[in-house]
Amino acid sequence: MPSPETVIGLFKTELIRQRGPWRGFDDVEVATLERVWWFNHQRYSNPSAIFPAEFEEQFLESQNTHVSEAVLT
């Protein structure tokens, strides 16, 4: 995972500066939401990589499994 500084720098370079000038805050907000979705679901070109959204889903499933097992015993 890239450092937060790298992510913010890429965000500024690839989105804010390239797609501007912006008409207002709402335009920046929508573009930011689109960028976050892309970052979490589509950004990798490596087929063996796992997206952050998939990792979170797998983690939550494993937590639910552990809770279910604990309740059953």
C-alpha positions in Angstrom: 0.0 0.0 0.0 1.4 3.4 -0.9 2.0 5.9 1.9 -0.7 8.5 2.5 1.5 11.2 1.2 1.9 9.4 -2.1 -1.8 8.8 -2.4 -2.6 12.5 -1.7 0.1 13.6 -4.1 -1.3 11.4 -6.9 -4.8 12.6 -6.1 -3.7 16.2 -6.5 -1.7 15.5 -9.7 -4.0 13.1 -11.5 -7.4 14.5 -10.5 -7.4 18.0 -9.1 -4.9 19.6 -11.4 -5.7 17.6 -14.6 -9.5 17.9 -14.4 -9.7 21.5 -13.2 -10.6 24.3 -13.3 -13.5 23.3 -11.0 -16.9 25.1 -11.0 -17.5 24.5 -7.3 -17.2 22.3 -4.3 -19.8 19.9 -5.5 -17.9 19.1 -8.6 -14.7 18.4 -6.6 -16.7 16.2 -4.1 -18.2 14.1 -6.9 -14.9 13.7 -8.6 -13.3 12.7 -5.3 -16.0 10.0 -4.7 -15.4 8.6 -8.1 -11.7 8.5 -7.5 -12.1 6.7 -4.1 -14.4 4.1 -5.8 -11.8 3.6 -8.6 -9.0 3.3 -6.0 -10.8 0.7 -4.0 -12.2 -1.4 -6.9 -10.3 -0.9 -10.2 -6.8 0.5 -9.9 -4.7 -2.6 -10.1 -3.5 -4.0 -13.4 -1.8 -6.9 -11.7 -4.2 -9.9 -11.9 -2.9 -11.4 -8.7 -3.5 -8.2 -6.7 -6.4 -7.8 -4.3 -8.4 -4.6 -4.1 -9.0 -2.9 -0.8 -12.7 -3.5 -1.0 -12.2 -7.2 -1.6 -9.7 -7.3 1.3 -12.3 -5.7 3.6 -15.0 -8.1 2.5 -12.8 -11.1 3.2 -11.8 -9.7 6.6 -15.4 -9.1 7.6 -16.4 -12.6 6.5 -13.5 -14.1 8.6 -14.6 -12.0 11.6 -18.2 -13.2 11.2 -17.0 -16.8 11.0 -15.0 -16.5 14.2 -18.0 -15.0 16.0 -20.3 -17.7 14.8 -17.9 -20.4 15.9 -17.6 -18.8 19.3 -21.3 -18.7 19.8 -21.7 -22.4 18.8 -19.1 -23.6 21.3 
